[in-house]
Amino acid sequence: RECPSLKIQEDIRIPDYCYISSPDNEIKSEIEVKIWFGPWGTVSPLHFDKKHNLLAQVTGTKRLLLADPKDSEDVYPFAGEMLSNTSQVDLENVDELQFPNIKNVSFHEIILNSGEMLYIPPGWWHHPQIPALIQNCIEHWPARAKWSDLGYFIQRFGYRTVPIEIGSQYTESNWGQKLVRLKDFIDRQFISRKNDTIVEYLAQHDLLNQIPEEEFFSEFLD
């Protein structure tokens, strides 16, 4: 049988404008809610998404580089269907001999601080029509107060097994995945820092929807 869902999703509020449609942009699928959870040093390769994105920075700070869709050829996307939305260029260490046209791209740098939200339209390369920074829009989210406390995550769903990505970015040759308990991941990366040389992170996970009630697994908790 299905496990009942925790009320963790009550910590956030889906903005009303996520439900707005227009004649040329009908809502054809459910709104997806994903969570990213990682330490300093986690890097996402330059890529674009096919959907409208609202990136909310609940806690911490994120630096983003964005490029207009018109510059797609100059960011050297991978060939093939699977990674065609991902650039081959490592923006942390650009090889201009291999990728000479990358210097023609005008990147927009944005620092996304705690409590801010960034709208990224479909097709925009990011490491928002126009990117738009939205301020003072998630101050009323309970997550703003709760999610900065690692103990809250450990208490509510630390026993949950989740897929952790290993490596600073998924285009690296040594990138991999493994299943671990969330509280073990939090301990290694944020508390005891046992793996200082290994970057692990939880990316695009349906954690908000897939957590069973604590009472359901109470007999298995430490």
N, C-alpha and C positions, 0 to 999 in steps of 0.2 A: 504494500500500500504506500501511497505517497506520504512523505513526512510533512507535517504542518509547518508553515513558514514562520520564521522569526519576524518580529516587528522591526527589524533593522532598517527596512526601507522607510519607516516613519521618520528616520533621522534626516531625510532629505525631502525636498519638495520639487516636483517636476513643474517647471515654469508653464504658465498657461499658453504662451505662444508656441510651445511645442505641438499644440493641437491645431494650430491655424493652418489652413490649406488655401490654395489659390487655384484658379482655372488651369494654370500650367504646372502646378505642384500639388497634386492631391496626396493625401495621406494614405498610403497603400499598405503599410505594415505597422505593427505595434512599435511604440517607442522603446528603444533599447537602453537599459541602464547598466553601465559597466563601471568597475572599480580598478584603479591602478594603485599599487601599494609597493613602494620601493625606497631604498636608501639613496643617499647622495652618490652621484656617479652613474646612475641609471640613465642610459641614452636610448632614445628611439631613433632608428634610421629615418632619414628624410623620406616621407611617403605622403600619399593623399588618400582620402576616403571618398566613397561614392555617395555618402549620405551627409545631410546637414549635421554638424557637430556643435554641441555646447560643452566646452571643457571647463569644469568647475574645479578650482583649486581650493579644497576644503581646508587643508593645513599644509604648511611648508611653502616653498617657492619653486617655480619652474621657469626655465629660460627656453623660449621657442624661436626658431627661425622659420619664416614662412616665405613661399615663393608663388608668384602668380601662375595659373595654369598655362599661360602663353609661353612660359619658359620651360615647358615639359621636356622638349628635346635636349635642352642644355643641361638638365640635371641627370641625364643618362639613366633612365629607368631600365631595370632588368628586362631581358627578353623572356617571353613565355608568360603564360596566364597567371601562375601562382604569385609571382613577385612583380608583375607589371606596374603595380602602384608604388613600388619602392625604388629609390635611387641607389645606384651603385657607389655614389660618392660618399666617403666618410668625411663629414663636415668638420670633425675634430682634427683631421689630419689629411687635408686635401692634396691629392696627387694631380698637379696641374699638367704634368706630362701625359698622363693617361686620360685625363678629363679636361682638356684645354678650354672648352666652352663654358665651364662652370663659372669662370670669371665674368661672363656676360650676364649672369643672373643677379638681379637686384633683390637681395634678401631683406625682409622686414624682421627686425629683432623685437621681441616682446618679452617682458618679464612679468609673469603671472604670479601675483602675490595671494596669500591666504585671504579668502573672502571674495575673490574676483572670478569672473567667468569670461571665457573667450568664445565668440561665435566663429566657426570655421566653415565656410561654404563648401559644397562638393567640388572636388577637383583641385583645391588649393593644397600645395605641397607644404608640409609642416614637420620639423626636427626638434580676413574672413571675408556673385557679386563682390564685397570688400570685408576683410577681417574687422571685427568690432569688439572692443573691450567693454565689458559690461560690469560696472561697479555697484556695490551696495545692493546686490540682488540676492545673495544667499545668507545675509546676516541673520535671518530668522530661522535658518535651518538648525535643528538640534545638533546635527553633525558638527557644526562649527565649534561647539563646546565639547562634544563627546569624543570626536575622532582624534584629537591631539593627545589623548590619554591612551597609551598603548595597553594599559591595564583593562580598559573597556573592551578592546578587541579580544584580548586573551580571555576575559571572563565570559563574554557573550558567545564567541565561536572559536576560541583557541584550539578546541579539540577537533575542529573540522579539517579533513584532508583536502588539500588544494594543490593544483598544478603550479609549481614554481619554475620560472624561467631562469636559467643560469647563463651568465655572460652579460656584458654591458649592452649588447645589441644583437638582434637575431640574425644579422647578416654575417656575423663572425663565424669562423670555422669551428671554434670551440664552444659554440652556443649549444645548450641542451635543455632538457626539462626533467623534472622529477616530482613525485608526489610526496608531500610532507604535511605534518600537522601545522596549522597556521601558527600556533604558539611557539613551535620550534623555530620556524622561519623568523618570527619577530624577535625571539631571543638571540639568534645568531647575528642578525643584521642590525638590530637597534639597541639591544640591552647589553649582552655580554660581548658582542662583536667578535665571536670566535672565528669568523671567516672574513678577516679584514681584506684579504686579497681576492676574494671571490664575490662578485656582485650577483645577488639573487633578487628577483622581484616578482610580484603578482601582477599580471597585466590582463586587462579586458575581461575580468572574471565576473560571472553572474552571482557574486557573493551575496548581493542584496536579496536575491530571489531564492537561493538554494539552501539557505541555512535552516535546519530543522529546529523545533523548539528544544530548549535546554532540557526540559523535563523528559523529552522523548529518549534522550541518550543519557539521562542522569546516572544510570547504573554503570556507565562506562567512563564517567568523568573521574579524574584523579581526586 
